[in-house]
Amino acid sequence: MGEDTDPQNINHSFLRDYVTEADVISTAEFNQTGDLLATGDKGGRVVIFQREPETKTESCCQGEYNVYSTFQSHEPDFDYLKSLEIEEKINKIRWIPQHNAARFLLSTNDKTIKLWKVSERDKRPEGYNLKDEEGRLKDPSTVTSLQVPVLKPTDLMVEVSPRRVFANGHTYHVNSISVNSDCETYLSADDLRINLWHLGITDRSFNIVDIKPANMEDLTEVITAAEFHPQHCNLFVYGSSKGILRLCDMRASALCDQHSKLFEGPEDPENRSFFSEIVSSISDVHFSHSGRYLLTRDYLTAKLWDVNMERGPVETYQVHDYLRSKLCSLYENDCIFDKFECVWNSTDSVIMTGAYNNFFRMFDRETGRDVTLEAAQDSGKTRAVLKARRVRSGGKRRRDHVTVDSLDFSRKILHMAWHPAENIIAIAATNNLYIFQDKATCDAL
């Protein structure tokens, strides 16, 4: 008992088994400037990280993020009509473009969307006429003279307050929210419907997509992800469990059941199997910053679509094709239903997505090169350089290679974010958040 514990000998896999479910990160999102990074977890909490100014990080690379504020966004609830528990897990966070000193963000669980105001206060008023120093009201008859209240400097305080609660808009689980380019409206999508909300109106929303059949036995697909176009406020896209993308124009009709464009890739008959429809389900979709392309992620691949070409993807990237022979066991342990996210870099030249064993993949569209990196305990050290990893499906194993059979499917990178202007990425690995910066950029600072 008196001996010191060597940190190198700690069994991290043993500790990982005791990670509290509520601490598992479920979403991550940079704001429009990249100065703030918000994460949500399964416990309904939102943690906001702020990037330190350059003057405070002279000893290390600029880009260090520290905790700025933490607050409880959602609590567990119960639907008494359906006798269903509503989890507090944060499904998505989206920042509202900043127009004044305060910042606003949207967070949602399965049912309820909330608008939060994040503001700073470094002054406090003093010299009230009807209050004493402790804030208690005075007897007006005791006031013999009037004074002008003044603002005195005080320690910086970050205040987070709920401004709107958008409830009762969804019967099914909310999987997506997206802020419109008009900065006044946003959409929210569940399994069968997409609603359009105004940020200032909480008691009503407009249903713009409804794929619910008259008879639920005829249901063949569900909505899995949706997003607004980055420039055109009338356009949005949504993906389905069939691997189909639909681009809709709200100018055409109030209810966008009839899409403007439909994107569906040709099916490969050689790879047709029982799992084909499961692995083709779209788990994430994002417009490029230019609005010209669409990036989607299904279980095995990431695909790039040109909005002007409906016949198929223009680029397809194999994320972990070595798992194709493992689909049966992945189906049995439910890993085949994992929903991986994908993101663009600021110039739309590189895409990133997650995989198992805490691996994440990057694909350079210009050079055609790709790399597999790992978010691990040793990579969390300051200025640690990530080494490329390789996965082998067979043959003789090399020292720096990982075999498919040794992959840990409980360690997975589902959620990530890319800085809007720089090569800084945030990777959520279970209850750990890793922030990496491009070494070339770091060395230049």
C-alpha positions in Angstrom: 0.0 0.0 0.0 2.9 2.3 0.6 4.5 1.9 -2.8 4.0 4.5 -5.6 2.0 3.4 -8.5 3.8 3.5 -11.9 1.4 5.2 -14.4 3.0 3.2 -17.2 1.6 0.0 -15.5 -1.9 1.1 -15.2 -4.2 -1.2 -17.2 -6.2 1.4 -19.2 -8.4 -1.3 -20.7 -9.4 -2.3 -17.2 -10.2 1.4 -16.3 -12.1 1.8 -19.6 -14.6 -0.9 -18.6 -15.7 1.4 -15.7 -16.3 4.5 -17.7 -19.6 6.0 -16.7 -22.1 5.9 -19.5 -23.1 9.4 -18.8 -19.6 10.7 -19.6 -19.5 9.2 -23.1 -19.2 12.1 -25.6 -22.1 12.1 -28.1 -21.4 15.2 -30.3 -18.8 17.9 -30.9 -19.0 21.1 -32.8 -16.8 24.2 -33.4 -18.4 27.6 -33.6 -18.1 29.7 -36.8 -14.7 31.3 -35.7 -13.3 28.1 -34.2 -12.6 29.9 -30.9 -15.1 27.8 -29.1 -15.7 24.0 -29.2 -18.8 22.5 -27.7 -19.3 18.9 -26.8 -22.4 17.0 -25.5 -22.5 13.7 -23.7 -24.9 11.0 -22.8 -25.5 12.6 -19.4 -27.2 15.6 -21.0 -24.2 17.9 -20.2 -22.7 20.4 -22.6 -19.0 21.4 -22.1 -17.7 24.4 -24.0 -13.9 24.8 -24.6 -12.3 28.1 -25.4 -9.1 28.5 -27.4 -6.4 30.3 -25.5 -5.0 33.6 -27.0 -1.6 33.4 -28.5 -0.1 35.4 -25.7 -1.0 32.8 -23.2 0.4 29.9 -25.1 4.0 31.1 -25.9 5.5 27.9 -24.4 3.4 25.6 -26.6 1.7 25.5 -29.9 -1.2 27.9 -30.3 -4.5 26.1 -30.4 -4.8 24.9 -26.8 -8.4 24.6 -25.7 -9.4 24.9 -22.0 -12.8 24.5 -20.3 -14.8 27.6 -20.7 -18.2 26.6 -19.3 -20.1 23.5 -18.4 -23.9 23.2 -17.9 -26.7 20.7 -17.8 -28.6 21.0 -21.0 -31.2 18.2 -20.7 -32.6 16.0 -18.0 -34.1 12.5 -18.3 -37.8 12.7 -18.9 -40.8 10.3 -19.3 -43.5 10.2 -22.0 -46.5 9.2 -20.0 -48.7 8.7 -23.1 -46.4 6.2 -24.6 -44.8 5.0 -21.4 -41.3 5.6 -22.8 -38.3 7.0 -21.1 -36.7 10.0 -22.9 -32.9 10.0 -22.5 -31.0 13.1 -21.6 -28.3 12.2 -24.2 -27.3 15.2 -26.4 -27.7 14.1 -30.0 -26.5 17.3 -31.7 -25.2 20.8 -31.0 -25.2 23.6 -33.6 -23.9 27.1 -33.1 -25.9 30.2 -34.2 -23.8 32.7 -36.2 -22.7 35.4 -33.8 -24.2 38.9 -34.2 -23.3 40.6 -30.9 -21.2 40.0 -27.8 -23.3 37.0 -26.7 -23.2 33.6 -28.4 -26.0 31.2 -29.0 -26.2 27.5 -29.5 -28.9 24.8 -30.1 -28.8 21.5 -28.4 -31.2 18.6 -28.7 -31.9 15.2 -27.2 -34.4 12.7 -28.7 -37.4 15.0 -28.3 -36.6 18.6 -27.1 -34.5 21.3 -28.7 -33.1 24.1 -26.6 -31.6 27.5 -27.5 -28.9 28.6 -25.0 -27.3 32.0 -24.6 -23.6 32.1 -23.6 -22.4 35.5 -22.4 -19.6 37.0 -20.3 -19.8 39.4 -17.4 -16.7 41.1 -16.0 -18.4 44.1 -14.3 -21.0 44.3 -11.5 -23.2 47.3 -10.6 -22.8 49.0 -7.2 -24.5 51.9 -5.5 -28.1 50.9 -5.6 -30.5 53.3 -3.9 -33.1 50.7 -2.7 -30.7 47.8 -2.0 -27.9 47.3 0.5 -24.5 45.8 -0.2 -25.9 42.3 0.2 -28.7 42.9 -2.3 -31.5 43.1 0.3 -34.2 45.7 -0.2 -34.1 48.9 1.9 -37.0 50.6 3.5 -37.7 53.6 1.1 -38.3 55.8 4.1 -34.7 55.4 5.2 -33.3 56.7 1.9 -32.2 60.3 2.4 -30.2 60.8 -0.7 -29.9 59.5 -4.2 -26.8 58.2 -5.9 -26.0 57.1 -9.5 -25.1 53.3 -9.7 -21.7 52.6 -11.2 -20.2 49.5 -12.8 -17.1 48.1 -11.0 -14.7 45.5 -12.5 -15.0 42.0 -11.2 -13.7 38.5 -12.0 -14.9 37.2 -15.4 -18.0 35.1 -15.2 -19.5 33.0 -18.0 -23.2 32.8 -17.8 -25.3 30.2 -19.7 -29.0 30.7 -19.7 -31.9 29.0 -21.6 -33.6 31.3 -24.0 -36.0 29.1 -25.9 -37.4 25.5 -25.5 -38.7 23.9 -28.7 -40.8 21.0 -27.5 -43.6 18.8 -28.8 -42.4 19.0 -32.4 -41.3 15.4 -32.9 -43.0 12.1 -32.3 -39.9 10.1 -33.1 -36.2 10.5 -32.2 -34.5 13.7 -33.4 -31.3 12.8 -35.3 -30.3 16.1 -36.9 -30.6 19.9 -36.5 -29.2 22.4 -39.0 -29.2 26.2 -38.8 -30.3 27.9 -42.0 -28.1 30.5 -43.8 -30.8 33.2 -43.1 -29.8 32.9 -39.4 -33.5 33.0 -38.5 -34.7 29.5 -39.1 -33.4 25.9 -38.5 -34.6 22.4 -39.3 -34.9 19.4 -37.1 -35.2 15.9 -38.4 -36.5 12.7 -36.8 -37.0 9.2 -38.3 -40.0 10.2 -40.4 -40.4 13.9 -40.5 -38.4 17.1 -40.9 -39.7 20.3 -39.3 -38.8 24.0 -40.0 -38.6 26.3 -36.9 -38.1 30.0 -36.4 -35.6 30.7 -33.7 -38.0 33.2 -32.0 -41.1 31.0 -32.1 -41.4 27.9 -29.8 -45.0 27.0 -30.0 -45.2 25.9 -33.6 -43.1 24.6 -36.5 -43.8 23.8 -40.1 -43.6 20.2 -41.3 -41.6 20.3 -44.6 -41.0 16.5 -45.1 -43.2 13.7 -44.0 -42.5 10.1 -45.2 -44.7 8.3 -42.7 -46.9 5.9 -44.6 -50.6 5.5 -43.9 -49.9 2.0 -42.7 -46.7 1.6 -40.7 -46.4 -1.9 -42.1 -45.5 -0.3 -45.4 -42.6 1.6 -44.0 -39.4 0.8 -46.0 -37.0 3.6 -45.0 -36.4 6.2 -42.4 -34.6 9.6 -42.4 -31.1 9.4 -40.9 -29.6 12.8 -41.4 -30.5 16.3 -42.8 -28.7 19.6 -43.4 -29.4 23.0 -45.0 -27.4 24.4 -47.9 -24.6 26.7 -46.6 -25.6 29.6 -49.0 -29.1 29.0 -50.4 -31.7 29.2 -47.6 -34.3 27.4 -49.7 -32.3 24.2 -50.2 -31.7 21.3 -47.9 -30.8 17.7 -48.2 -31.7 14.5 -46.3 -30.4 11.0 -46.3 -32.2 7.8 -45.7 -31.6 4.2 -44.4 -31.7 3.1 -48.1 -28.6 5.0 -48.9 -30.6 7.6 -50.9 -30.0 11.4 -50.8 -32.8 13.8 -51.6 -32.3 17.4 -52.4 -35.4 19.6 -51.7 -36.3 23.1 -52.6 -38.7 24.9 -50.3 -39.7 27.3 -53.1 -41.4 24.4 -54.9 -44.0 23.6 -52.3 -44.7 24.0 -48.6 -44.4 20.2 -48.1 -41.3 18.9 -49.8 -42.4 15.3 -50.3 -41.4 15.6 -53.9 -37.7 16.1 -54.1 -35.9 18.3 -56.6 -33.0 15.8 -57.0 -32.4 12.2 -56.0 -28.9 10.8 -55.5 -28.5 7.0 -55.5 -25.5 5.1 -56.4 -25.6 1.9 -58.6 -25.7 -1.3 -56.6 -22.8 -3.7 -56.9 -24.3 -7.2 -57.6 -21.1 -8.9 -56.6 -21.3 -7.5 -53.1 -25.0 -8.1 -52.6 -25.8 -9.8 -49.4 -28.2 -9.9 -46.4 -26.3 -6.9 -44.9 -26.3 -4.7 -48.1 -29.2 -2.5 -47.0 -27.8 -2.1 -43.5 -24.3 -1.1 -44.5 -25.7 1.3 -47.2 -27.7 3.3 -44.6 -26.5 7.0 -44.6 -25.3 7.9 -41.1 -24.2 11.5 -41.9 -24.4 14.1 -44.6 -22.7 17.5 -45.1 -22.6 20.1 -47.8 -19.1 21.3 -48.7 -18.3 24.8 -47.7 -18.8 25.8 -51.4 -22.1 24.1 -51.5 -21.1 22.2 -54.7 -20.6 18.8 -53.2 -22.2 16.5 -50.7 -20.3 14.2 -48.3 -22.0 11.1 -46.9 -20.9 8.3 -44.7 -22.3 4.8 -44.6 -21.0 1.9 -42.7 -18.1 0.9 -44.9 -17.5 4.0 -47.2 -17.5 7.7 -47.4 -18.9 9.1 -50.7 -18.7 12.4 -52.4 -21.6 13.6 -54.6 -21.8 16.5 -57.1 -25.1 18.3 -56.6 -25.3 18.5 -60.5 -24.8 14.8 -61.0 -27.5 12.5 -59.7 -26.4 9.2 -61.3 -23.8 8.3 -58.7 -21.0 9.5 -56.4 -18.0 11.2 -58.1 -15.7 9.8 -55.4 -15.9 6.8 -53.1 -13.5 6.2 -50.2 -13.2 2.8 -48.6 -13.0 3.5 -44.8 -12.5 -0.1 -43.5 -13.3 -2.5 -46.3 -11.4 -5.2 -44.4 -14.5 -5.5 -42.2 -16.6 -6.8 -45.1 -15.8 -10.4 -44.2 -16.7 -9.7 -40.6 -20.2 -8.4 -41.1 -21.9 -11.4 -39.6 -20.1 -11.0 -36.3 -20.6 -7.2 -36.4 -24.3 -7.8 -36.8 -24.4 -10.1 -33.8 -22.7 -7.6 -31.5 -24.8 -4.7 -33.0 -21.6 -2.8 -34.2 -23.0 -2.9 -37.7 -25.6 -0.3 -36.6 -22.9 2.2 -35.4 -23.4 5.7 -36.9 -20.1 7.3 -38.0 -19.9 11.0 -38.7 -17.8 12.6 -41.4 -16.4 16.2 -41.8 -14.7 18.5 -44.4 -11.6 20.6 -43.8 -11.9 24.3 -44.4 -10.9 24.1 -48.1 -13.0 21.1 -48.9 -9.8 19.3 -50.0 -9.6 16.7 -47.2 -12.3 14.6 -45.6 -12.2 12.8 -42.3 -14.2 10.1 -40.7 -14.0 7.6 -37.9 -13.4 3.8 -37.5 -12.8 1.2 -34.9 -9.9 0.7 -32.5 -9.9 4.5 -32.0 -8.7 4.9 -35.6 -9.8 7.8 -37.8 -9.2 8.1 -41.5 -8.2 11.2 -43.6 -8.5 11.2 -47.4 -6.8 13.9 -49.5 -8.9 14.6 -52.5 -6.2 16.4 -54.4 -3.3 13.9 -54.0 -5.4 10.7 -53.6 -3.5 9.8 -50.5 -5.1 8.5 -47.3 -3.9 7.9 -43.8 -5.1 6.1 -40.7 -4.4 7.7 -37.3 -5.1 6.6 -33.8 -6.5 8.6 -30.9 -4.8 6.8 -28.0 -3.6 7.5 -24.4 0.0 8.4 -25.5 -1.2 10.6 -28.4 -2.9 12.8 -25.8 0.5 14.1 -24.6 1.3 17.7 -25.6 3.0 18.0 -29.0 3.0 14.2 -29.5 3.2 13.4 -33.2 0.7 10.9 -34.5 2.0 7.9 -36.4 0.2 6.4 -39.3 -1.3 3.0 -38.6 -2.1 0.2 -41.0 -4.6 -2.7 -40.7 -3.9 -6.0 -42.4 -6.5 -8.5 -43.1 -4.1 -11.4 -43.6 -0.5 -12.4 -44.3 2.6 -11.9 -42.1 2.1 -9.2 -39.5 4.6 -6.3 -39.3 5.5 -4.6 -36.1 3.6 -1.3 -37.0 0.6 -3.1 -38.4 -2.7 -4.1 -36.8 -4.6 -7.2 -37.8 -8.3 -7.2 -38.3 -8.8 -9.9 -35.6 -7.0 -7.7 -33.0 -9.3 -4.6 -33.5 -11.1 -3.5 -30.4 -14.7 -2.7 -31.5 -15.6 -1.1 -28.2 -13.1 1.7 -29.0 -14.7 3.6 -31.8 -14.5 7.2 -33.2 -18.1 8.2 -34.0 -18.0 11.9 -33.5 -15.6 14.6 -34.6 -15.3 18.2 -35.8 -12.9 20.2 -37.9 -11.9 23.8 -37.2 -13.6 26.1 -39.8 -10.4 27.9 -40.9 -7.4 25.9 -39.6 -6.1 22.3 -39.5 -7.3 21.7 -36.0 -9.5 18.7 -35.4 -11.5 17.5 -32.4 -11.9 13.7 -31.9 -14.3 12.2 -29.4 -13.2 8.7 -28.2 -15.7 7.4 -25.6 -15.3 9.8 -22.7 -12.0 11.4 -24.0 -11.7 14.5 -26.2 -8.6 14.7 -28.3 -7.6 17.9 -30.1 -4.9 17.7 -32.7 -3.2 20.4 -34.8 -1.4 20.0 -38.1 2.4 19.8 -37.3 3.4 22.1 -40.2 1.0 24.8 -39.0 2.2 24.3 -35.4 5.9 24.7 -36.3 5.3 27.8 -38.3 3.8 29.6 -35.3 
